[in-house]
């Protein structure tokens, strides 16, 4: 992956990688999921270093539950109410993404997530 140079690129890379990660996870393709997780982390790192992590808020209404879930997860420390609302919406489903959302909510409430 090329180096991220601006916030717009970081958001785009995050969005693309989160969608691909969700699809790969659903298909059981751990190699693709892991590759895209690494991109998610790079994008989040850039956003945090530039004090722009709150910009992930624009993804809380994304059509992909994978994108919405990853954005909500990283926004929990900053925008807990909005992030929890998005995760709770995803958790109503019956697929792997809903299980991930349920787990994220549970671990956040227990204080086990360090973002």
Backbone as CSV, one residue per row, in Angstrom:
resi,resn,N_x,N_y,N_z,CA_x,CA_y,CA_z,C_x,C_y,C_z
1,UNK,0.841,-1.189,0.000,0.000,0.000,0.000,0.880,1.243,0.000
2,UNK,0.474,2.207,-0.783,1.210,3.462,-0.818,0.955,4.245,0.465
3,UNK,1.867,5.138,0.748,1.756,5.944,1.959,0.544,6.875,1.871
4,UNK,-0.163,6.977,2.966,-1.322,7.875,3.033,-0.800,9.285,3.271
5,UNK,-1.270,10.222,2.436,-0.753,11.584,2.497,-1.754,12.628,2.954
6,UNK,-3.047,12.269,2.979,-4.041,13.253,3.401,-5.255,12.546,3.993
7,UNK,-6.081,13.321,4.671,-7.239,12.786,5.372,-8.236,12.136,4.423
8,UNK,-8.495,12.757,3.300,-9.469,12.200,2.351,-9.033,10.815,1.876
9,UNK,-7.747,10.652,1.613,-7.229,9.348,1.190,-7.329,8.342,2.324
10,UNK,-7.049,8.769,3.538,-7.145,7.868,4.694,-8.574,7.368,4.866
11,UNK,-9.552,8.251,4.721,-10.960,7.866,4.854,-11.341,6.892,3.736
12,UNK,-10.923,7.192,2.522,-11.232,6.325,1.384,-10.607,4.942,1.563
13,UNK,-9.337,4.895,1.961,-8.654,3.612,2.182,-9.337,2.836,3.299
14,UNK,-9.707,3.528,4.364,-10.412,2.897,5.480,-11.720,2.284,4.983
15,UNK,-12.486,3.067,4.253,-13.788,2.616,3.752,-13.640,1.381,2.865
16,UNK,-12.724,1.447,1.917,-12.515,0.324,0.997,-12.052,-0.926,1.747
17,UNK,-11.088,-0.751,2.634,-10.533,-1.896,3.363,-11.541,-2.496,4.325
18,UNK,-12.351,-1.664,4.963,-13.363,-2.173,5.896,-14.404,-2.998,5.151
19,UNK,-14.816,-2.550,3.984,-15.787,-3.302,3.182,-15.189,-4.628,2.728
20,UNK,-13.961,-4.597,2.257,-13.297,-5.829,1.814,-13.058,-6.778,2.980
21,UNK,-12.684,-6.229,4.132,-12.464,-7.054,5.319,-13.753,-7.778,5.701
22,UNK,-14.866,-7.057,5.713,-16.155,-7.648,6.082,-16.536,-8.766,5.112
23,UNK,-16.369,-8.524,3.825,-16.704,-9.539,2.826,-15.806,-10.767,2.975
24,UNK,-14.517,-10.539,3.162,-13.576,-11.649,3.304,-13.864,-12.457,4.567
25,UNK,-14.215,-11.776,5.645,-14.541,-12.461,6.890,-15.769,-13.347,6.699
26,UNK,-16.755,-12.817,6.030,-17.978,-13.580,5.787,-17.701,-14.825,4.933
27,UNK,-16.744,-14.713,4.029,-16.397,-15.828,3.143,-15.362,-16.765,3.763
28,UNK,-14.839,-16.407,4.920,-13.821,-17.233,5.560,-12.439,-17.086,4.949
29,UNK,-12.209,-15.993,4.241,-10.927,-15.729,3.586,-10.054,-14.889,4.515
30,UNK,-9.368,-15.575,5.440,-8.603,-14.859,6.458,-7.425,-14.080,5.890
31,UNK,-6.834,-14.548,4.794,-5.688,-13.831,4.219,-6.107,-12.451,3.716
32,UNK,-7.222,-12.403,2.992,-7.719,-11.118,2.501,-8.196,-10.250,3.668
33,UNK,-8.853,-10.865,4.641,-9.310,-10.118,5.821,-8.116,-9.503,6.545
34,UNK,-7.073,-10.282,6.771,-5.887,-9.773,7.472,-5.200,-8.653,6.690
35,UNK,-5.104,-8.811,5.378,-4.485,-7.780,4.530,-5.257,-6.462,4.666
36,UNK,-6.572,-6.555,4.637,-7.383,-5.341,4.729,-7.417,-4.769,6.135
37,UNK,-7.300,-5.622,7.136,-7.203,-5.114,8.507,-5.942,-4.244,8.650
38,UNK,-4.861,-4.679,8.042,-3.620,-3.894,8.099,-3.821,-2.513,7.471
39,UNK,-4.594,-2.438,6.407,-4.880,-1.149,5.766,-5.757,-0.295,6.678
40,UNK,-6.743,-0.917,7.325,-7.590,-0.196,8.279,-6.716,0.439,9.362
41,UNK,-5.802,-0.333,9.908,-4.920,0.158,10.976,-4.052,1.317,10.476
42,UNK,-3.520,1.205,9.267,-2.699,2.302,8.716,-3.520,3.574,8.560
43,UNK,-4.746,3.430,8.068,-5.605,4.601,7.887,-5.956,5.230,9.234
44,UNK,-6.284,4.395,10.210,-6.621,4.893,11.548,-5.402,5.572,12.179
45,UNK,-4.251,4.978,12.013,-3.018,5.564,12.556,-2.793,6.952,11.966
46,UNK,-2.944,7.086,10.659,-2.794,8.392,10.012,-3.791,9.394,10.597
47,UNK,-5.053,8.979,10.684,-6.095,9.884,11.191,-5.819,10.307,12.628
48,UNK,-5.365,9.386,13.451,-5.050,9.729,14.839,-3.856,10.672,14.912
49,UNK,-2.830,10.394,14.118,-1.630,11.245,14.127,-1.941,12.669,13.689
50,UNK,-2.963,12.829,12.874,-3.342,14.154,12.371,-4.599,14.700,13.056
51,UNK,-4.949,14.087,14.170,-6.110,14.508,14.966,-7.374,14.623,14.112
52,UNK,-7.586,13.616,13.283,-8.722,13.616,12.360,-9.585,12.364,12.503
53,UNK,-9.405,11.589,13.549,-10.138,10.333,13.704,-11.651,10.557,13.730
54,UNK,-12.088,11.703,14.211,-13.515,12.009,14.261,-14.143,12.048,12.873
55,UNK,-13.329,12.181,11.837,-13.840,12.210,10.465,-14.468,10.872,10.069
56,UNK,-14.187,9.816,10.835,-14.833,8.533,10.562,-16.338,8.597,10.815
57,UNK,-16.799,9.647,11.479,-18.231,9.820,11.759,-19.069,9.780,10.489
58,UNK,-18.498,10.265,9.399,-19.256,10.277,8.143,-19.560,8.862,7.644
59,UNK,-18.889,7.862,8.202,-19.110,6.479,7.778,-20.112,5.736,8.663
60,UNK,-20.620,6.389,9.700,-21.565,5.732,10.600,-22.913,5.446,9.946
61,UNK,-23.180,6.061,8.825,-24.428,5.794,8.114,-24.166,5.062,6.797
62,UNK,-23.003,4.490,6.673,-22.620,3.776,5.443,-23.557,2.597,5.198
63,UNK,-23.756,2.247,3.950,-24.641,1.121,3.610,-24.038,-0.232,3.979
64,UNK,-22.712,-0.306,4.074,-22.042,-1.549,4.462,-21.921,-1.629,5.981
65,UNK,-22.478,-2.689,6.556,-22.338,-2.874,8.003,-20.877,-3.055,8.408
66,UNK,-20.075,-3.594,7.525,-18.648,-3.743,7.821,-17.976,-2.396,7.997
67,UNK,-18.229,-1.487,7.092,-17.656,-0.141,7.168,-18.193,0.583,8.393
68,UNK,-19.504,0.512,8.567,-20.150,1.174,9.704,-19.601,0.636,11.030
69,UNK,-19.435,-0.680,11.105,-18.948,-1.306,12.336,-17.520,-0.926,12.677
70,UNK,-16.655,-0.932,11.672,-15.265,-0.531,11.934,-15.195,0.935,12.334
71,UNK,-15.934,1.790,11.649,-15.930,3.217,12.002,-16.438,3.401,13.424
72,UNK,-17.536,2.737,13.747,-18.107,2.857,15.094,-17.122,2.388,16.156
73,UNK,-16.430,1.311,15.877,-15.468,0.780,16.845,-14.401,1.823,17.179
74,UNK,-13.840,2.441,16.167,-12.777,3.423,16.409,-13.303,4.745,16.946
75,UNK,-14.598,4.974,16.834,-15.183,6.213,17.359,-15.696,6.075,18.790
76,UNK,-15.724,4.871,19.321,-16.244,4.677,20.681,-15.632,5.623,21.713
77,UNK,-14.312,5.840,21.712,-13.754,6.742,22.729,-14.149,8.212,22.554
78,UNK,-14.535,8.590,21.346,-14.828,9.993,21.055,-16.314,10.317,20.977
79,UNK,-17.055,9.416,20.398,-18.481,9.638,20.148,-19.234,8.376,20.538
80,UNK,-19.173,8.078,21.812,-19.707,6.802,22.287,-21.182,6.608,21.929
81,UNK,-21.997,7.605,22.155,-23.440,7.457,21.906,-23.725,7.107,20.447
82,UNK,-23.142,7.862,19.522,-23.370,7.618,18.102,-22.788,6.273,17.674
83,UNK,-21.604,5.958,18.179,-20.957,4.695,17.828,-21.752,3.502,18.351
84,UNK,-22.226,3.587,19.587,-23.017,2.499,20.157,-24.322,2.318,19.387
85,UNK,-24.934,3.409,18.977,-26.179,3.323,18.206,-25.940,2.546,16.905
86,UNK,-24.838,2.854,16.221,-24.509,2.153,14.974,-24.235,0.672,15.241
87,UNK,-23.473,0.384,16.295,-23.169,-1.013,16.621,-24.428,-1.782,17.021
88,UNK,-25.300,-1.152,17.772,-26.545,-1.807,18.186,-27.431,-2.113,16.980
89,UNK,-27.427,-1.225,16.003,-28.193,-1.453,14.777,-27.645,-2.678,14.040
90,UNK,-26.329,-2.763,13.927,-25.697,-3.902,13.253,-25.966,-5.193,14.028
91,UNK,-25.931,-5.112,15.341,-26.105,-6.292,16.194,-27.483,-6.933,16.058
92,UNK,-28.446,-6.218,15.506,-29.795,-6.765,15.318,-29.846,-7.821,14.221
93,UNK,-28.793,-7.895,13.404,-28.769,-8.854,12.300,-28.520,-10.273,12.781
94,UNK,-28.248,-11.152,11.833,-28.030,-12.560,12.174,-26.832,-13.138,11.436
95,UNK,-25.842,-12.296,11.159,-24.655,-12.780,10.451,-23.405,-12.522,11.285
96,UNK,-22.260,-12.762,10.703,-20.980,-12.605,11.421,-20.759,-11.153,11.842
97,UNK,-21.240,-10.212,11.046,-21.077,-8.794,11.392,-21.871,-8.432,12.639
98,UNK,-23.055,-9.033,12.772,-23.858,-8.753,13.975,-23.188,-9.345,15.207
99,UNK,-22.589,-10.515,15.064,-21.846,-11.113,16.171,-20.645,-10.237,16.544
100,UNK,-19.953,-9.729,15.545,-18.814,-8.841,15.808,-19.267,-7.579,16.535
101,UNK,-20.404,-7.031,16.116,-20.933,-5.823,16.770,-21.317,-6.121,18.216
102,UNK,-21.969,-7.252,18.447,-22.342,-7.642,19.807,-21.100,-7.783,20.693
103,UNK,-20.078,-8.409,20.149,-18.837,-8.614,20.901,-18.162,-7.283,21.198
104,UNK,-18.134,-6.398,20.223,-17.527,-5.077,20.417,-18.263,-4.314,21.512
105,UNK,-19.580,-4.332,21.472,-20.382,-3.655,22.499,-20.067,-4.233,23.876
106,UNK,-20.075,-5.543,23.967,-19.830,-6.212,25.245,-18.445,-5.881,25.801
107,UNK,-17.438,-5.986,24.944,-16.068,-5.729,25.396,-15.850,-4.257,25.735
108,UNK,-16.519,-3.359,25.034,-16.423,-1.933,25.348,-17.012,-1.660,26.734
109,UNK,-18.181,-2.237,26.972,-18.836,-2.030,28.277,-18.010,-2.607,29.421
110,UNK,-17.269,-3.677,29.160,-16.417,-4.284,30.184,-15.103,-3.517,30.368
111,UNK,-14.831,-2.598,29.450,-13.582,-1.829,29.528,-12.391,-2.557,28.948
112,UNK,-12.647,-3.550,28.107,-11.557,-4.367,27.544,-11.016,-3.860,26.210
113,UNK,-11.662,-2.903,25.591,-11.174,-2.390,24.306,-10.249,-1.215,24.532
114,UNK,-9.078,-1.318,23.987,-8.096,-0.233,24.078,-7.838,0.261,22.659
115,UNK,-8.470,1.357,22.313,-8.382,1.886,20.955,-7.495,3.099,20.931
